[in-house]
Each structure stands twice: as structure tokens, then as C-alpha cells.
């Protein structure tokens, strides 16, 4: 029987549609569920259904769909969105293989594609000796030539996606986004942020003037809407994580240390993180030791830091690659004894544990072999990346258990 591949939500843009076409050309059955107008507009192939039901009815709908179409594989982006968490659970129950895309564990120029789950849901081992043993004989983790910036293509894809979501909203009256804000609100935030971009860059250049390597720790903010942050930590958003890190810094860091707080490059501007961070710094009595930046080369900043504090950002692997100590406040695939600081945050500021470079090299080799693809979701020259993703999805896997369920009358997507 041919593989029957069901696509759920992917990154905004054509990536999932282009990948599905490659799988179709290789003999797979290709299926899709659209949850909103953005999904529908980015998918121009047969085999799609529009889900217009309530969230509480999603499990029953998907269970019947998996059975009716004899789905062998489910492909999705991010396994922490509520609808995708249901899909992950059903995949386990019904014998389908779950393929999860995410931004690359290693940065830049990689994407993550892993079976079963990503980050703290990853089936990857947490035993450092397992990585050392498994890496023997594997080639170095070498991406291809550095990819040019794809921020412009990403922005255009997101704008097109959210415009279609707004325009086709009447066709999906019960859709509720997994993000904290609706599309119109996010669009307004982006417009305001772009209008302030020049001033933000000037503030950042001024703030970084005179900052010397070894003077500072860095806290890279994650997106407040990031489900990796919300599900794989005890924080319900970035605000409490910022408070935890900055309060600990104020009370325990050496008097000569600075803390650089950097906003995420894809932040929508709806939260004034600069005000939040500097206000908290004043409250804690360290206003002169907290530097907030909205722009800057994160690789350069991390390379000059005494250490990096993060919930579970992939900036952590940038720091490990540079030999910088990392303290993880949540759960992350790279939070391994010998790589990251395993002691309390309060101790990190004075005695941060540096990563073992040999262990990190083994870790990189295993990741590249098991769950990374060279490329990007919006980079030019996508053919090789898409082909590699198709190869990974179609690699042999254990047989699918039988799925017995009555067929549904499934309305095709308009």
C-alpha cells in the first residue's frame, strides 16, 4: 500500500504545498486539513478538507479522517499547538507516524524534521554518553553555503497568509488561532514596529557602544506566542521568564556584570519589551547594568557573552557552538549534562559551567544525522531542501497498526 500523508498546519507560505507535490510525484497519497483561510490559500492541490468544527470535536473528526483515508503519516509544524497535540496523541494511538517540523535546533541554515516530537517531546536521548557513542563514524554537521537573509520572504509570506485568513474568515467561523492575538491585531503591531524600526536601530547602536566581550550575560527573548516556551517550561509567557532571569541577576550576579536583553527579530511589537525590561531593572536596583537592544548580530553578541540564559531558545545552541555557558530555564533538547549549566540559575552568574566541546561536536553530528535538514523554510534554492525532507519522511518505519473506524462523509475543500 502506498504511503498516505496528511498535512496539518505548516509555516506560512508554500513550503508544505511544495513538499506535498514532491511526495505526490513519488507515489504517495497526499491529504490536507485547512483550519483557516491562510491554510486554504496556500494549498492548491486536491485532497484537502476544511475543518469548520469546534475545537472539542477535532479529535473525533481527525480520528475518522485517519481511518477513512488510511493515513500512514502526519506532517505538521510545531507539536505544541493545541490541535497538533491532539494529532500527536492520535498518531500514537492509531499507528500513524508523526513528522514534526520546527525551526532548526542548530542555527543558522538548518530546519528540524523529527519523528515523534521536537524539543522536550523529542525521542532523542538525554544521556551524554549516548551521544558520544552514537556519533562515532558520523560525518561532521556541515550545512551548505550560508543562506542569504530570508526575512523579507518570510514577512511577505506571513502577510499573505494573514490577509487570506482575514478575507476568508466567514468560511471558518469557529476557527480560533493558537496565537494570543488575532491576525488584524498582529498586523497592526507589525506596521507600528516597522515604522519605529529606524529609531530602534539607533537606540540599539547607542546601547551597544562600549560593550566589551566578557562584560555581560545575554538573555535572548523568545516570542510570547511561542508554544515551545509555554508547553516546555513552567512559564505561561515571556514576561515571567524575564522577571525570573532579571531578578536573579540583580540579586546574585557579580557587581561588574551587565545583562543584555535582546528582543526576538520576529516579535510583532505588541508588547513593549524595552519598557518592561528597563522598568523591572529600575525596580530591582540595576537600571545601570541592564542593556536592552532591539537589533544587533546575535552571533556576535553571544560570542562575547560570559553566558546565555534562555527558556529553551535555539540561541542556546549558538552559544554552545561558541563555547559559551548556557542556563536553560525550561526544557530543551540540548539541556544535557556536560553541555549546559545544571546547577541553579542563582549560581550561574558567578560560576557558569562551560560546555564540553567534544560532547557538543558529538551532539551536533547526531542531530544532523537524525533530525536536521540543511536549508530554511523561506530560503532560495529550495529544491534540495525539499527533496531531503521527502527522503526523511519516506525512510522506512515500523508497520502501521490497523485502524478500524466508520467512514465519514468528508466535504472537500472549496
GINOR-V166098 format. One record per residue. PSI is psi in radians with two decimals (none if undefined). OMEGA is omega in radians with two decimals (none if undefined). Layout:
psi & omega
PSI & OMEGA
PSI & OMEGA
This chain:
psi & omega
2.40 & -3.14
2.69 & 3.09
2.37 & 3.11
1.97 & -2.96
2.14 & 3.11
2.17 & 3.07
2.27 & 2.97
-2.56 & -3.04
2.43 & 3.09
-3.01 & 3.04
2.57 & 3.09
2.43 & 3.13
-2.85 & -2.97
0.01 & -2.99
-0.89 & -3.12
-0.70 & 3.13
-0.73 & 3.13
-0.67 & 3.09
-0.72 & 3.13
-0.67 & 3.13
-0.70 & 3.09
-0.76 & 3.12
-0.66 & 3.09
-0.75 & 3.12
-0.43 & 3.12
0.15 & 3.02
0.14 & 3.13
2.63 & 2.86
2.36 & -3.06
2.28 & -3.07
2.84 & -3.06
2.52 & 2.92
2.17 & 3.03
2.32 & 3.13
-0.29 & -3.14
3.12 & -3.10
-0.55 & 3.08
-0.74 & 3.07
-0.81 & -3.07
-0.74 & -3.08
-0.47 & -3.09
0.06 & -3.09
1.99 & -3.07
0.69 & -3.14
2.73 & 3.01
2.94 & 3.05
0.17 & -3.12
2.59 & 2.98
2.56 & 3.08
2.19 & 3.08
2.00 & -3.13
0.19 & -3.08
-3.10 & 3.10
2.77 & 3.13
-0.67 & -3.09
-0.30 & -3.14
-0.02 & -3.02
-0.72 & -3.09
-0.80 & 3.14
-0.74 & 3.13
-0.86 & -3.08
-0.68 & 3.11
-0.78 & 3.13
-0.66 & 3.13
-0.77 & 3.12
-0.71 & -3.14
-0.79 & -3.07
-0.63 & -3.07
0.13 & 3.09
0.87 & -3.07
2.25 & 3.09
-0.42 & -3.04
2.45 & 3.05
2.27 & -3.13
2.27 & -3.13
2.88 & 3.10
2.01 & 3.12
2.02 & -3.08
0.23 & -3.12
-0.20 & 3.07
2.49 & -3.06
-0.79 & -3.14
-0.60 & 3.13
-0.51 & 3.08
-0.65 & 3.05
-0.74 & -3.14
-0.70 & 3.13
-0.72 & 3.12
-0.77 & 3.14
-0.63 & 3.10
-0.77 & 3.10
-0.74 & -3.07
-0.57 & -2.98
0.11 & 2.99
0.21 & 3.05
2.64 & 3.11
2.25 & -3.12
2.20 & 3.10
2.04 & -3.03
2.16 & 3.01
2.59 & 2.98
2.98 & 2.97
2.65 & -2.98
2.39 & 3.01
-0.69 & 3.07
2.52 & -3.11
2.64 & -0.20
-2.98 & 2.92
0.46 & 3.03
2.65 & 2.91
2.71 & 3.11
2.33 & 2.98
1.91 & -3.01
2.50 & 3.09
2.36 & 3.02
-0.56 & -3.12
2.93 & -3.12
2.88 & 3.12
-2.18 & -3.10
-0.24 & 3.03
-0.04 & -3.09
2.46 & 3.04
-0.03 & 3.13
2.53 & -3.11
2.73 & 3.06
0.14 & -3.13
2.08 & -3.12
-0.61 & -3.14
-0.53 & 3.08
-0.72 & 3.12
-0.74 & 3.14
-0.73 & -3.13
-0.79 & -3.07
-0.53 & -3.08
-0.27 & -3.10
2.17 & 3.13
-0.18 & 3.12
2.57 & 3.13
2.79 & 3.06
2.67 & 3.12
1.59 & -3.10
2.03 & 3.00
2.93 & 3.07
-2.96 & 3.14
2.51 & -3.12
2.38 & -3.12
2.48 & 3.04
2.80 & -3.14
2.33 & 3.13
0.28 & -3.07
-0.69 & 3.13
-0.79 & 3.12
-0.68 & 3.10
-0.78 & -3.12
-0.75 & 3.13
-0.72 & 3.12
-0.72 & 3.13
-0.74 & 3.13
-0.77 & 3.13
-0.70 & -3.13
-0.85 & -3.08
-0.53 & 3.06
-0.73 & 3.11
-0.64 & 3.10
-0.73 & 3.14
-0.80 & -3.06
-0.63 & -3.06
0.28 & -3.12
-0.66 & 3.13
-0.44 & -3.14
-0.24 & -3.12
1.12 & -2.97
-0.40 & -3.09
0.03 & -3.11
2.33 & 3.04
2.11 & -3.11
2.62 & 3.06
-0.17 & -3.10
2.75 & -3.09
-0.41 & -3.07
2.70 & 3.06
2.96 & -3.06
-0.72 & -3.12
-0.73 & 3.13
-0.77 & 3.13
-0.72 & 3.13
-0.72 & 3.11
-0.69 & 3.10
-0.73 & 3.13
-0.72 & 3.13
-0.79 & 3.12
-0.69 & -3.13
-0.75 & 3.12
-0.63 & 3.12
-0.48 & -3.12
0.06 & -2.97
-0.75 & -3.13
-0.81 & 3.13
-0.67 & 3.14
-0.71 & 3.13
-0.68 & 3.11
-0.73 & 3.10
-0.71 & -3.11
-0.75 & 3.11
-0.73 & 3.11
-0.76 & -3.10
-0.58 & -3.08
-0.16 & 3.13
2.21 & 3.11
-0.05 & 3.11
2.11 & -3.05
2.58 & 3.08
2.38 & -3.14
-0.12 & -3.14
-0.35 & -2.82
2.75 & 2.84
2.83 & 3.12
2.41 & 3.05
1.76 & 3.09
2.12 & -3.14
2.46 & 3.00
2.87 & 3.10
2.35 & -3.14
-0.40 & -3.14
0.01 & -3.04
1.98 & 3.13
-0.39 & 3.04
-0.62 & 3.09
-0.81 & -3.02
-0.68 & -3.08
-0.64 & -3.03
0.65 & 3.02
3.07 & 3.08
0.03 & -3.11
2.49 & 3.10
0.05 & 3.13
-3.04 & -3.07
-0.44 & -3.11
-0.91 & -3.14
-0.52 & 3.08
-0.74 & 3.07
-0.77 & -3.14
-0.76 & -3.13
-0.82 & -3.09
-0.78 & -3.05
-0.66 & 3.11
-0.75 & 3.11
-0.73 & 3.11
-0.81 & -3.09
-0.61 & -3.02
-0.34 & -2.99
-0.27 & -3.08
2.67 & 3.07
2.61 & -3.06
-0.39 & -3.11
-0.02 & -3.07
2.53 & 3.01
2.78 & 3.03
2.07 & 3.07
2.12 & 3.07
2.11 & -3.09
2.30 & 3.12
2.73 & 3.12
2.42 & -3.10
-0.37 & 3.14
0.27 & 3.09
2.43 & -3.05
-0.03 & 3.07
0.07 & -3.10
-0.37 & 3.04
2.28 & 3.12
1.49 & -3.08
-0.55 & 3.11
-0.83 & 3.12
-0.74 & -3.11
-0.81 & -3.09
-0.78 & -3.08
-0.56 & 3.07
-0.76 & 3.11
-0.65 & 3.10
-0.71 & 3.10
-0.75 & 3.14
-0.66 & -3.10
0.00 & 3.09
0.38 & -3.14
0.59 & -3.10
-0.62 & -3.12
-0.07 & -3.09
0.07 & 3.10
2.17 & -3.12
2.14 & 3.14
2.26 & 3.13
2.45 & 3.12
-0.23 & 3.14
2.71 & -3.13
2.77 & -3.12
1.90 & -3.06
-0.56 & 3.12
-0.79 & 3.13
-0.74 & 3.14
-0.79 & -3.14
-0.71 & -3.10
-0.47 & -3.14
0.07 & -3.04
2.65 & 2.97
-0.55 & -3.13
2.93 & -3.11
2.30 & 3.04
2.24 & -3.11
2.73 & 3.00
-1.09 & 3.04
0.56 & -3.12
2.63 & 3.04
-0.17 & 2.98
-0.43 & 3.08
-0.67 & 3.13
-0.50 & 3.00
-0.75 & -3.14
-0.74 & 3.12
-0.71 & 3.12
-0.56 & 3.14
0.03 & -3.13
0.32 & -3.11
2.45 & 3.08
2.52 & -3.11
2.33 & 3.00
2.11 & -3.14
2.21 & -3.13
-0.27 & 3.12
-2.35 & 3.09
2.31 & -3.10
2.66 & -3.11
-0.45 & -3.10
0.09 & -3.14
1.44 & -3.00
2.43 & 3.09
2.19 & -3.07
-0.34 & 3.05
-0.90 & -3.07
2.84 & 3.09
2.12 & -3.08
-0.12 & 3.13
-3.11 & -3.13
2.70 & 3.09
-0.70 & -3.09
-0.48 & 3.12
-0.35 & -3.02
-0.68 & -3.02
-0.55 & -3.08
-0.46 & -3.11
1.11 & -3.11
2.43 & -3.13
2.12 & 3.12
2.64 & 3.14
2.60 & 3.03
2.00 & -3.05
-0.59 & 3.12
-0.71 & 3.09
-0.70 & 3.14
-0.66 & 3.10
-0.73 & 3.08
-0.75 & 3.11
-0.82 & 3.13
-0.77 & -3.10
-0.73 & -3.13
-0.76 & 3.12
-0.84 & -3.11
-0.60 & -3.12
-0.60 & -2.99
-0.60 & -2.94
0.32 & 3.08
2.60 & 3.06
2.29 & 3.09
2.29 & 3.13
-2.90 & -3.14
2.83 & -3.12
-0.35 & -3.07
0.20 & -3.08
2.75 & 3.01
2.85 & 3.12
0.96 & -3.01
-0.18 & -2.99
-0.83 & -3.11
-0.69 & 3.12
-0.80 & -3.14
-0.70 & 3.12
-0.70 & 3.12
-0.66 & 3.09
-0.75 & 3.11
-0.72 & 3.10
-0.76 & -3.11
-0.75 & -3.13
-0.67 & -3.04
-0.04 & 3.08
2.57 & -3.06
2.57 & 3.06
2.96 & -3.10
2.65 & -3.11
2.66 & -3.09
2.32 & 3.08
2.70 & -3.11
2.56 & -3.14
2.03 & -3.10
2.04 & -3.14
2.54 & 3.13
2.57 & 3.11
2.57 & 3.05
2.69 & 2.90
1.82 & -3.05
2.00 & -3.13
2.25 & 3.10
2.72 & 3.09
2.47 & 3.13
none & none
